[in-house]
């Protein structure tokens, strides 16, 4: 499958992800009717967003400039290989 080239489709895809996330989170809160669940869900979403930023920006720009991002599985492979390399050095 080829990559999406049209910027309008990329924005549409992002908008659909945002809409789906808002819809799912709203359903969770409506079903539980709990402010505690809303707070925990907000913290969960914020934390995963910060991890994603860490994995795909902080590592490349502040830790290892040679690291190229392809996805979370590649990031896990990077962590495993980096750990094994650092263990060999010690």
N, C-alpha and C positions, 0 to 999 in steps of 0.2 A: 504494500500500500504506500502510495506517495505522500510526502508531507503536504500540508495545506499551504498554498502560496498566496491565496487571496486574503488580504488583511481584514476584509469585512467578515469573512467566514471565521477567522481567528477571534475577532471580537464577539461574534455570535456564539461561538463555542464557550468563551469565557463567561458571557452573559447567561448562557444556559447552565453552566456549572454554578454560578452564583444563585440563580433562581432555584435550582434544585436543592442547594444547600439551605437556603432560607426556608423553602417549603418543608423540607425534612425536619429542620430544627423547630419550626413552628408547630408541626404535627406532634413532635415529642413533647413540647411544652403544653399544648392543648390537651393531649391525652393524659398527662400526669397532673396538670393543673398545680404545679409546684414551682415556687420561686427558687427553691434550692436546686432543682433540676436545671432551671434556666441558668443559674449562676454556674453550676458545674459544667454545663454544656458550653457556656461562653468561655470558661477557663480552658476547657479541652480544645476548643476550636482555636483559640488564641495561641495555646502552647504548640499545637501541631503546625500552625502557620509560622511561628518563630523557628521551629525545628527545620521546616522546609527552607526558610531563608538562610539558616545556618548551613544546611547541607549544600545549597546551591549558590551561595554568594560569599559567605564568610570564609569557607574553606578555600575557594578559588582566589579570593582577593587578599586574604590576610594570612593564610596558613601555607598553602601550596599552590603557587601560580601555575604550575604545570598540570594541575588537575583539570580535566575537561568533563563537563556534566552531560550525562545521558539519561539518568533516571535514578530512582531511589535504590534499585538493586545494584547499579554500578557504584553508588555511594557506599553501600554495605561492603561490596567487594574491595573498594578503596580502603575502608576502615580495617578490614581483615588483613589485606596485604600490607598496609602501613604498619599495623601492629606487629605482624610477623617480621617485618624488616627491622623495626626498632628493637625487637627482642634479640635478633641476631647481632645487632651492634653492641648491646650490653654484654 
